[in-house]
């Protein structure tokens, strides 16, 4: 976990930006010793958002399965995916 004071954001923006790009980790910014902000590289943020979106879709599908909605077997899902790929 990377923690920086808010003054560092103002005084060392380029260094913090480079740190975020190189580590691909969020940087926690404190103000008066308390957590205030989280800064991260845009590519890392977008990747994180994609993962969260995928998780939400998996959870939704699992909830639908639990509720008894129609499901598809793995072989049928593979067949449908191959058909979609061939159409594109």
C-alpha positions in Angstrom: 0.0 0.0 0.0 1.4 3.4 -1.0 0.5 6.3 1.2 1.4 10.0 0.5 0.5 13.2 2.2 -1.7 15.6 0.3 1.2 18.1 0.0 3.0 15.5 -2.1 0.2 15.5 -4.6 0.5 19.2 -5.0 4.3 19.4 -4.9 5.3 16.1 -6.5 2.5 15.5 -9.0 4.8 14.1 -11.8 6.5 11.7 -9.4 3.2 10.5 -8.0 1.8 10.1 -11.6 4.9 8.1 -12.5 4.6 6.0 -9.4 1.0 5.2 -10.2 1.9 4.2 -13.8 4.9 2.0 -12.7 3.3 0.2 -9.8 -0.2 0.0 -11.2 -1.4 0.3 -7.6 -3.7 2.8 -6.0 -1.9 5.6 -4.0 -3.7 6.7 -0.8 -3.5 10.4 -0.1 -3.8 11.6 3.4 -4.9 15.0 4.7 -3.9 15.9 8.3 -2.9 12.3 8.9 -6.3 10.9 7.8 -7.3 9.1 4.6 -8.7 11.5 2.1 -8.3 10.3 -1.6 -7.1 7.4 -3.7 -5.3 8.1 -6.9 -4.5 5.6 -9.6 -3.4 5.3 -13.2 -6.2 5.4 -15.7 -5.2 2.0 -17.3 -5.3 0.3 -13.9 -8.6 2.0 -13.1 -10.2 0.8 -16.3 -8.9 -2.7 -15.8 -10.4 -2.7 -12.3 -13.7 -1.4 -13.6 -13.8 -4.3 -16.2 -13.2 -6.8 -13.5 -16.0 -5.4 -11.3 -18.4 -5.4 -14.3 -17.5 -9.0 -15.0 -18.0 -10.0 -11.4 -21.4 -8.3 -11.4 -22.5 -10.2 -14.5 -21.3 -13.5 -12.9 -23.2 -12.7 -9.7 -26.3 -11.9 -11.7 -26.1 -15.1 -13.7 -25.6 -17.1 -10.4 -28.7 -15.4 -8.9 -30.7 -16.2 -11.9 -29.6 -19.9 -11.7 -30.6 -20.0 -8.1 -34.0 -18.6 -8.9 -34.5 -21.5 -11.4 -34.2 -19.6 -14.6 -33.1 -21.5 -17.7 -29.5 -22.4 -17.9 -27.2 -23.7 -20.6 -24.8 -26.6 -20.4 -21.1 -26.0 -20.9 -21.0 -27.8 -24.3 -24.0 -25.8 -25.5 -22.4 -22.5 -24.3 -19.2 -23.5 -26.2 -21.2 -24.3 -29.3 -23.0 -20.9 -29.1 -19.8 -19.0 -28.6 -18.2 -20.7 -31.6 -21.2 -19.8 -33.7 -21.0 -16.2 -32.6 -17.3 -16.1 -33.4 -17.9 -17.5 -36.9 -20.6 -14.9 -37.6 -18.3 -12.0 -36.7 
